[in-house]
Amino acid sequence: MSTTVNGNVTSGTTGLENMGEATSTKKKSEVSAQDRFLTMLVAQMQNQDPLNPMDNAQVTSQMAQINTVTGIEKLNTSITSMMSQMVQAQAMQGASLVGRDVLVPGSSMYMVEGQGRAGFELAGKADKVTVEVLDASGKVLDTIELGAMEQGRHHFQWKPEDVDDVPAVVSYRMTATSGQSSIPVTTYTRDTVGAVSANGSSLELDLYSGSTVSYDKVKAVV
C-alpha cells in the first residue's frame, strides 16, 4: 500500500488489522510446522529398528534443523517489519522536502519567474566550460560561457533577454575542456518536490514537472 505525504503523513487502521491477521497466521504456521516435525520424530522413534536404534546425534541434528528453519522465518519477519518502519520514518522525514528544490539526473531546465536554473558536475578541473540552451527541436537559443571551473558540482542560471519567446521547458548541453582534453560532465535537472510517497520498500518524490523519482536519485537539496 502506498502512503502519500503532502506535508502531512496519514495512516489507516485497515493496514494495521491486515498486519495483525498476517502475524497471527504466520505464528500458527510456525507452530503447525513444529507439531508436524515432532509427530514425525515420535513416529520414527516408535517404529525404529530395535537392533539399530537412532542415536542421540541423529535426534539432536533433526531438532536443530527445525529450530534453524523456525529461527530464519522469525528473522525474516523481523527484518521485513523493520524495513517497513524505516520507510514510514523516511516518509515522515521526507515531508520536509516538500516545496524544496532538488537536483536529479537530467538535462531539462524549467523556466521559473523568467529564468532557468540547473546543475552539473565536472569529473576534473576545466579551463573552459560552455553551456548551450536548446529548444524542443534542438535549436540553440543561447550560449553561456562559464569560464574556468574546479572539479565537482556547480550550479548556473540562465536569464534570456526576451522571456516571452522562450518555452516553459528547455534543455541544455555542456562541454568542458582542459587544454586539448575533454572533461566529462554530468548534468542535473533542478525541480521542486510536490509530494513524498512511501511505495513498498522505497521512497519516491513527486516533482512539480509531473515526473516521479526515487529518493536515492536525488544528488542534492538546494
N, C-alpha and C positions, 0 to 999 in steps of 0.2 A: 504494500500500500504506500502511495506517495503522500508526503506531507509538505504542503507549500507554505513558505514563510514570507509574508509581506510586512516585515517589521514586527509581526506577532506570530507566535507559534501556537497552533491549536492541536488538540488531541481528542480522540473519540473513545468511548467505552467499548465499542464493538471489537476493536483490535485487542483490548485487554482481555475480554471474555474469550476470544478465539485463542489467545496465548495460553490462558488458563486451561482450556479444553485440550489444547495440544500437549501441554505439560503433563496433564493427568493421563492422557493416552500413552505418552512416552513412558511414564513410570509403570503403568500397567503392562506395557510391552516388555520392559526390563524384568519385572517380577515374573511374568509368564515364561520368559526365556530361562530364567534361573530355575523355575519349577520343573520345566521340561528336562533340563540338564540333570537335576537331582533325581527325577524319576527314572531317567535312563541309566544313571550311575547305579542306583539301587538295584534295578533290574539286572544290570550287568553283573553286579556282585552276587546276586542271588543265583544266577544261572552260570556262574563261572565253573570251570573245571576244578574239582577239589584237589586233583593231583597237580594242577598248575595254576594256583590262585594268583590274583592280581597282587603285585607288591605295592608297598606304600608309595614308591616313587611314581608309579603309574597313576594312582589316585590323586596324589598331590599335583602331578602335571596337568591332569584334566581339570581339576578345580582351579588351578592357576590360569588356565586358558579361558574359562568362563568369566573369571574375575577380571582378566585383562580386557576382554571384549566389552564387558559392562563398564569398566573404567574409561575406555576410549569413547564409548557412547556418551557418558556423562561429561567428559571433557569437551566433546564436540558441541553438546548442548550449551555448556557454559560459555564457550568461545562465541557461538552464534548469538547468544544473549548479550555478551559484552560488545560485540560488533554493532548490534542494533542500538544499544545505549550510546555508543560512541558517535554513531551517525546522527542520532537525535540531538546529542550535545553539540555537535558541529553545526547542525542546522540552527540551533539557538544562537550560537556564537556568530554564525554566518549572517544572521539578521542585521548585524551592524554594518554589513557591506551594502545593504540596500541604499541606493542613491549615490554610492561611491563609484568613481571611475576605476576600471581595471585594464591591464594590458593582457591581451590574449593573442595567440599566433594568428597572423593575417596581414593583409596589405591594403585594407579598406580604410578610408578616412571619412568620418561623418562631420558634416558642417554644422556647427553649433554657434549661434549668435555671430554668424558671418566669418567664422574661422574654423579650420580643421586642425586636429592635433593627433599625433601618433608617436610611436616609439620604435626604437631599433637597437640592435646590439652588434658591436663590432668584435670580430674574432681577434683583432690585433690593432695596433696603433696605425692610424691612417693620416697621410698629409693632405688628402683631398677627399671630401665626402659630398656627393651630389644626389639630390632628390628630384625626381621628375613626377609631377602630378598629372594623372591621366583621367579622361572621361570614360564612359562606358564603352565607347568604340575603340579606345586605345590611343586617342589623340592626346598629344602633350599640351596641357593647359598652361603649365608654368614649370620653370626650372629653378631650384633653390640650391645655392652653393653654401654649404655649411663649413667649408674650410677644413683645417686640420683638427683631428679629434683623437682622444685617447681610447684605448681598448675598453670595452664594457658597454653598459646600457646607457642610452641617451634618449632625449625627447626633442621634438621640434613642433612648431606650429606654422600653419600656412594661412595667410590672410590675403585673399585676392583683391585686386583693385575694384573690380566690378562684381559685387556679390550676387546681383540679380541674374547674371548669366552662368552662374555655377550651380550644378546639380547638388541635391542634398547629400549624395554619396559619391565620392570619387575614390580612385585607387592611386597608389604610388609605387614607384620602384626606385631602388637605390644602387649606387655604385660607390665603392671606396677603394682607393689605391694608396700604395706606399711605394713611391718611385715608379718602377715599371710593373710592380706586383699588385695583383688584385687581392683585396681583403674581403673575406666572406662576411656578409651582412644578414642578420636575421631580423625580419620586420614584424612589428606588432600593431594590432588594431586597438585603439582606445575606445572603450564602450562603457556605458553606465549600467550598473546592476539594478534590475527592476524587482527581482524576487529570488529567493533561495529555496531550493527544493531538496528534500531528502528522498532519494529514489533507491530503494533496496539498500545496498551497502555503499552507495556513493552519494556525494553531494553535488548538486548541479546549480548553475547560475543562469537565470533567465535575464537576458540583456535587452536594453531598450530597442536595439536593432531588430529584435524578433528571434534571434538565434539563442541557442542554449549550449553551454559549455560545461564540462566537468570542472570541479574546483581545482583539480591538480593541473589544469591547463593555464591557470592564472599565473602570470610571471611577476606581476607587481600590482599593488593597490596604490592608485595615485591620489 
